[in-house]
Amino acid sequence: MATIYISYSQKDTPSALELSEQLKQLGHKIIIDVNTLIPGHDWREALTKGLQGADVFIALLTENSQQSQWVISELGVALGYSQSSKQTLILPVIFGELPIPAFIQHIHCIIARDKNLRRVVEQVHDAANAFSGQLAAEAKKQDAARKLIEKNASEFINEAVSSLGKFETRNRCVGIAWYIAGFLSLLAGLGIAYISITTALETGDSSWTNFAYIALKNVLAIALLGASAKYAFTLGRSFTNEALKASDRLHAISFGKFYLQVYGAQATWPEVKEAFQHWNIDRRSSLSDVDPASIDPQVLTILLEAVKSIASLNTPSGKSKKAIKKTQPKPTIEA
């Protein structure tokens, strides 16, 4: 049965009490201000608490209530609460030859011109039962929708969380591996330079040709290994960024999952989309920002410059082609 709140003028207390007793006999629970209002307390607070626990709100509209601002105020508060919560049925009961107030003309009222209280009880009983059935059906529908959302969303969320977790772990490990490779490339470059210089000193050849050869070899090796190290560090940073992005998405999905667990039955589709909106916004991969031009070691340029240097060193020092021609012996003429 339903929980019914009765609002009335104090001058209509006998009628209100008789109505409440007959409704109690039919199995309804009655909330009436005789039991809820305490002297010195705010009636709005008591009304709000009563409305939160009531399925039906009855306003007894009589000639006395027209002169009472409290009944009209309570009815206005109840209308506002009913429109926002959709959980309370408003039943104005008009006794006598009173016109229907303008602000409730859109509501189907119970008209008791002959003030037949028994007929009013029957109509209230039927309306309360119908509304209770409607609430039960709506609750069942919401429960089914909630279970469907939880099932489908749970499967998708678990799959997404598992996939992102593996993605985050893989990218983090690959990023660390690339950082290690870059560090090893730097060490290899230093090692090659050290070995080359040590070998050159041990041979004892101090010619410019040998020096140029060693310098060229070191420059090329260090350039290639330096470019490799830079490339490795760039890839390591990109994979680490991808891992952090996956971690942020996991956090956003966890918030959406919490939202569904708390508000799953009442959540609408726009609210669900808003709860999950941050998990897949940035679709651009950090790997797409790797610019090969920034890693080009310019090996060909270095090689050409080194070859030119070696070629210039192979030319006899201090002598130009013209000078060489002058030093050649003149042919003798025999008599």
C-alpha positions in Angstrom: 0.0 0.0 0.0 0.9 3.7 -0.4 2.3 6.2 2.0 -0.1 9.3 2.0 0.6 12.8 3.2 -2.5 14.9 4.1 -2.4 18.7 4.1 -5.4 20.6 5.5 -6.5 23.7 7.4 -6.6 23.4 11.1 -10.3 24.2 10.9 -10.8 21.0 8.9 -9.0 18.8 11.4 -12.0 16.5 12.0 -12.5 15.8 8.3 -8.7 15.2 7.9 -8.6 12.8 10.8 -11.6 10.9 9.7 -10.1 10.6 6.1 -6.8 9.4 7.6 -8.5 6.7 9.7 -10.5 5.3 6.8 -7.4 5.2 4.6 -5.5 3.4 7.4 -8.2 0.8 7.5 -7.5 0.1 3.8 -3.8 -0.5 4.7 -2.3 2.8 3.8 0.3 4.6 5.9 -0.7 8.2 6.8 1.5 11.2 7.4 -0.4 14.1 9.0 1.0 17.2 10.5 -0.6 16.4 13.9 2.1 13.8 14.2 4.9 15.5 12.3 4.9 19.2 13.2 6.6 20.3 16.4 6.1 23.7 17.8 9.0 26.0 17.0 10.2 23.9 14.0 10.2 25.1 10.4 7.1 23.6 8.7 8.9 23.6 5.3 11.5 21.2 6.7 8.8 19.0 8.1 6.9 19.1 4.8 10.0 18.2 2.8 10.8 15.2 5.1 7.1 14.1 4.8 7.2 14.4 1.0 10.4 12.4 0.7 8.7 9.5 2.4 5.2 9.9 0.7 3.8 8.4 -2.4 0.7 10.5 -2.5 0.1 14.1 -1.4 -3.5 15.0 -0.6 -4.5 18.7 -0.2 -8.0 19.2 1.4 -9.3 22.3 -0.4 -12.3 23.8 1.4 -13.6 27.3 2.2 -11.4 27.2 5.3 -8.3 26.3 3.3 -8.9 29.3 1.0 -8.3 31.5 4.0 -5.2 29.6 5.1 -1.9 30.4 3.4 -0.3 27.2 4.8 -2.4 24.8 2.7 -1.7 26.7 -0.5 2.0 27.0 0.4 2.3 23.3 1.2 0.5 22.5 -2.1 2.9 24.7 -4.1 6.0 23.0 -2.4 4.5 19.6 -3.1 3.9 20.5 -6.8 7.5 21.6 -7.2 8.8 18.4 -5.5 6.6 16.2 -7.6 7.7 17.8 -10.8 11.4 17.3 -10.0 11.3 13.9 -8.4 8.4 12.2 -10.3 7.9 10.1 -7.3 4.9 11.8 -5.6 1.2 11.9 -6.8 -0.6 15.1 -6.1 -4.3 14.7 -5.3 -6.2 17.9 -4.6 -9.6 17.1 -2.9 -12.1 19.9 -3.4 -15.1 19.9 -0.9 -18.1 22.0 -1.7 -18.9 24.4 -4.5 -15.4 25.8 -4.8 -13.7 26.6 -8.2 -10.5 24.8 -9.0 -7.5 27.1 -8.3 -5.8 28.2 -11.5 -2.4 26.8 -10.6 -3.7 23.2 -10.3 -6.2 23.2 -13.2 -3.8 20.9 -15.1 -4.2 18.3 -12.4 -7.1 15.9 -12.3 -8.8 16.8 -8.9 -11.2 14.8 -6.8 -14.4 16.8 -6.6 -16.7 16.2 -3.6 -19.5 18.7 -4.0 -21.7 16.7 -1.6 -18.7 16.3 0.8 -19.1 12.5 0.7 -16.0 11.4 2.5 -16.5 7.7 1.7 -16.5 8.3 -2.0 -13.3 10.4 -1.6 -11.6 7.6 0.3 -12.5 5.2 -2.5 -11.1 7.5 -5.2 -7.9 8.2 -3.2 -7.5 4.4 -2.6 -7.8 3.6 -6.4 -5.5 6.5 -7.4 -2.9 5.5 -4.8 -2.9 1.9 -5.9 -2.6 2.8 -9.6 0.2 5.2 -8.8 2.0 2.6 -6.7 1.7 0.1 -9.5 3.1 2.7 -11.9 6.0 3.3 -9.6 6.7 -0.4 -9.3 6.6 -0.8 -13.0 8.9 2.1 -13.5 11.3 0.8 -10.9 11.3 -2.6 -12.5 12.0 -1.0 -15.9 14.9 1.0 -14.4 16.3 -2.0 -12.7 16.3 -3.9 -16.0 17.9 -1.0 -17.7 20.5 -0.7 -15.0 21.3 -4.4 -15.2 21.6 -4.2 -19.0 23.9 -1.1 -18.7 26.0 -2.7 -16.0 26.4 -5.9 -18.0 27.3 -4.4 -21.3 29.3 -1.6 -19.8 31.1 -4.0 -17.5 32.1 -6.2 -20.4 33.4 -3.2 -22.4 35.1 -1.6 -19.4 36.9 -4.8 -18.4 38.0 -5.4 -21.9 39.2 -1.8 -22.3 41.0 -1.9 -18.9 42.7 -5.2 -19.8 43.8 -3.9 -23.2 45.0 -0.6 -21.9 46.8 -2.2 -19.0 48.8 -4.5 -21.4 49.4 -1.5 -23.8 50.7 0.6 -20.9 53.0 -2.1 -19.6 54.4 -2.9 -23.1 55.0 0.8 -24.0 56.7 1.4 -20.6 59.0 -1.6 -21.1 59.8 -0.7 -24.7 60.5 2.9 -23.7 63.0 1.8 -21.0 64.6 -0.5 -23.5 65.1 2.3 -26.0 66.6 4.5 -23.2 69.1 1.8 -22.4 69.9 1.4 -26.1 70.6 5.1 -26.4 72.8 5.1 -23.3 74.8 2.1 -24.7 75.2 3.9 -28.0 76.8 6.8 -26.2 79.1 4.5 -24.3 80.0 2.7 -27.6 80.9 6.0 -29.2 83.2 6.9 -26.4 84.8 3.5 -26.4 85.5 3.6 -30.2 87.0 7.0 -29.9 89.2 5.9 -27.0 90.4 2.7 -28.8 91.1 4.5 -32.0 93.2 7.2 -30.3 95.1 4.6 -28.2 95.8 2.5 -31.3 97.1 5.5 -33.2 99.5 6.4 -30.4 100.8 2.9 -30.2 101.7 2.8 -34.0 103.9 5.9 -33.7 102.8 7.2 -37.1 102.4 10.9 -36.7 101.8 11.8 -40.4 99.0 14.1 -41.3 97.5 11.3 -43.4 97.3 8.9 -40.5 95.9 11.7 -38.3 93.2 12.5 -40.9 92.3 8.9 -41.2 91.9 8.5 -37.5 89.9 11.7 -37.2 87.6 10.7 -40.0 87.0 7.3 -38.6 86.2 8.7 -35.1 84.0 11.4 -36.5 82.0 9.0 -38.6 81.6 6.5 -35.7 80.7 9.1 -33.2 78.2 10.7 -35.6 76.5 7.4 -36.3 76.4 6.3 -32.7 75.3 9.8 -31.6 72.5 9.7 -34.1 71.5 6.3 -32.9 71.5 7.4 -29.3 69.4 10.4 -30.2 67.0 8.2 -32.1 66.8 5.8 -29.2 66.1 8.5 -26.7 63.4 10.0 -29.0 61.7 6.6 -29.3 62.0 6.0 -25.6 60.3 9.3 -24.8 57.6 8.5 -27.3 56.8 5.1 -25.9 56.9 6.5 -22.3 54.4 9.2 -23.3 52.2 6.5 -24.8 52.4 4.6 -21.5 51.5 7.7 -19.5 48.6 8.3 -21.9 47.3 4.8 -21.3 47.6 5.3 -17.6 45.5 8.5 -17.8 42.9 6.7 -19.8 42.7 3.9 -17.2 42.1 6.6 -14.6 39.3 8.1 -16.6 37.7 4.7 -17.2 37.9 4.0 -13.5 36.0 7.2 -12.8 33.3 6.3 -15.4 33.0 2.8 -13.8 32.5 4.4 -10.4 29.9 6.7 -11.8 27.9 3.8 -13.4 28.1 1.9 -10.1 26.6 4.8 -8.2 24.1 6.3 -10.7 23.7 3.4 -13.2 19.9 3.2 -12.8 19.3 7.0 -13.1 22.1 7.8 -15.6 21.0 8.9 -19.0 23.1 8.3 -22.2 24.4 11.9 -22.3 25.5 11.6 -18.7 27.2 8.2 -19.4 29.1 9.8 -22.4 30.1 12.7 -20.2 31.4 10.4 -17.5 33.6 8.6 -20.1 34.4 11.6 -22.3 38.1 12.0 -21.1 39.3 8.4 -21.8 39.8 8.7 -25.5 40.1 12.4 -26.5 43.8 12.6 -27.6 44.0 10.2 -30.5 47.3 11.5 -31.8 50.2 9.1 -31.1 53.5 10.4 -29.8 55.3 8.2 -32.3 53.9 10.2 -35.2 55.8 13.3 -33.9 59.2 11.6 -34.5 60.9 13.7 -37.2 63.7 11.8 -39.1 65.2 15.0 -40.2 66.0 16.0 -36.6 68.0 12.7 -36.2 70.0 12.9 -39.5 73.7 12.8 -38.6 74.8 14.4 -41.9 77.2 11.6 -42.5 77.6 12.3 -46.2 78.5 15.9 -45.6 81.1 14.9 -43.0 82.5 12.3 -45.4 82.9 14.7 -48.3 84.6 17.3 -46.1 87.0 14.7 -44.8 87.8 13.5 -48.3 88.6 17.0 -49.4 90.8 17.4 -46.4 92.7 14.2 -47.1 93.1 15.2 -50.8 94.6 18.5 -49.9 97.0 16.8 -47.5 98.2 14.5 -50.3 99.3 17.5 -52.5 103.1 18.3 -52.0 103.3 21.0 -49.5 104.4 24.5 -50.6 104.3 23.6 -54.2 101.6 24.4 -56.8 101.2 22.7 -60.1 102.8 25.7 -61.7 105.7 25.5 -59.5 106.2 21.8 -60.3 106.2 22.6 -64.0 109.0 25.2 -63.5 111.2 22.7 -61.7 111.1 20.1 -64.5 114.4 19.9 -66.5 114.5 21.6 -69.9 115.1 19.3 -72.9 118.7 19.7 -74.5 119.2 20.4 -78.2 121.9 18.4 -79.8 124.1 19.9 -82.5 
